[in-house]
Every structure is written in C-alpha cells, then in structure tokens.
C-alpha cells in the first residue's frame, strides 16, 4: 500500500509480514503473504500425519511493519 502526502514527493510503504508458531515457538518469520499461504497450507497437512504437533498448536500472526519514509532523489 502506498500513501502519498499532499504536495510532496514522500511515500510511506506499509507491508504485512507473517510469523508462524508451533507450540509457542516461532518456526517461520517475516514471510510475505504468498510464502505464508504455501507454508501454512503445507503445515496444516503435515500435522494430520504427526501426532506430536496438532492443529491447535499451530498459530500465526500478521505484523504490519512500521512505515518507511521513502523520498525520491532529485536529479
């Protein structure tokens, strides 16, 4: 998402990243949405096979990174 300041050449970039946890331990971090969707689906299929980790042990959080101020350089 880009937000443009009025009468300015400054842009704010906002990006969501995903962290995946198994039994409260982070096993994947800073995933882009596309990576998250693939890994999350795979993990949910794997937990059906393994009894040590169940679906209820898998969690994720979406983190919105702080906006970065990007200023166009003058040429």
N, C-alpha and C positions, 0 to 999 in steps of 0.2 A: 504494500500500500504506500502510496506517495501522497504527501500533503505539501502543497506549495503555499508559502507565505505570500500574502498580498504584497504586490510591488517589490518583490525580492527574488533573488536567484537561489535561495536556500531551499533545500529539500530535506524532509525527515523520512527516513526509511524505517519502517516498522516490519519486523519479521517474527513469526512464531516458530519456535523450535519445540521438539518433543523429547521427553525423557521417559524411559520405560524402566519399571522397577519389578523385581521378583522378590517376594518376601522382604519388602522394605529396603532392598539393596538395588542401587542403580546399576542396570546391566547395559543400557544404551543411553547415550545422552546427546543432546544437540542435533537431533535428527530433523531433516527437512520433512515436510508433510508427505512427500512421495516415498521417502525411505521409511518413515514411520508406518505408513499404511501396509507396506510389504512385510516389514518385520513383525508388526503387531498381528497380522493375519497368520503368519508362519508360527509365531509363538503360541497362539491360541490353538493351532492344530497340534503342536508338539505336546502341550500339556495334557491332551487327551491320552497320549501314549505313556507318558511318565507320571508316576504317582507321587513323586517327591514334591513336585510343584503343581498346584491346581490352578484353575482359572481364577479363583478368588485371591490367589497370591500375586497375580499379575495386576499391575496398576500403571497408569501413565499420567503425566501432567503436561499441560501446554504452557509454555513460558513465552511471554512477549518480551523480546529484547528491548532494552532502552533505545529510544530513537537516536539515531546518529545524525548529526548535522553534517550535511554534505554541501559544500559550497563550490559552485563552478569556478574554475580558474579563469582569470582574464588573459586574453591573448593579445 
